[in-house]
């Protein structure tokens, strides 16, 4: 699943986020977005696991995604799908 535009990704930039079980099966599914490692871990899970555009819109922030893109540990197919749709991520 890839968002049509980065602008539609209006997820939070601060606070604590709890992922739904369908995206994260661990008992502890909460992420403090103020902790850079937790933010990356949350984004990696959402980008790998979601099958719903709405998840992307409410959990991922477009500006933040662009800022952390190169730091994310993503499967090659996920990275290629996003970069082919959003060429700006390649140079982010």
KAKAZI-V593875 format. One line per field, one symbol per residue. psi: psi as a letter, one per 30 degrees, with the letter a starting at -180 (. if undefined). burial: I if it has 9 or more other ideal C-beta (glycine too) atoms within 8 Angstrom, else O. A space follows every 50 residues. Layout:
BEGIN
psi=???
burial=???
END
This chain:
BEGIN
psi=kkkelfffjhllflakkkkleffkflejgkkjffjeeeeeeeeeeeeefk gkeeeeeffkkeeeeeegeffkjkkeeeeeeeeeeiffeef.
burial=OOIOOIOIIOIOOOOOIOIOOOIIOOOOIOIOIOOOOIIIIIIIIIIIII OOOOIIIOIIIIOIIIOIIOOIOIOOOIIOIIIOOIOOIOOO
END
